Amino acid sequence: MHVIKSVIRILLTITAVLLIFIGVYFLLHGSLEAYPTDEQTGKSVIVSVVLIILGLLLGLSSLLFRKAKAVH
């Protein structure tokens, strides 16, 4: 059971880091179109912010999962 919890925590952390990196990439580079419109640029900013927030929430849940394990 301990191994499963460790694997879940590691997967949560890896997923969180990937979501944050992808969000920052979209925030810095914008749309993947060659000539993006203002609407596409706005949508890419919204998606990047959502990805960063999801990554932070997953990272926080990973930390809380670790602390909950330490309490028991």
C-alpha positions, 0 to 999 in steps of 0.5 A: 500500500505504501508503494501505491501511495508513493507512486500516486504522489509522484504521478501527481507531482509530475503531472502538476509540473507538466501542466505548469510548464505547458501553461507557461509555454502557451503564455509566453508563445501564445497561439500555435498558429502562424498568424493568430487573430486576437481571439486566438491569442486571447483563448491561448492566454485563458488556456494557459492560465487554466493550465497553470492553476490546475498544475498548482492545484495538483501540486498542492494536492500532492503536498497535502497527500504527503502531509496526510500520510505523515499524520497517520 
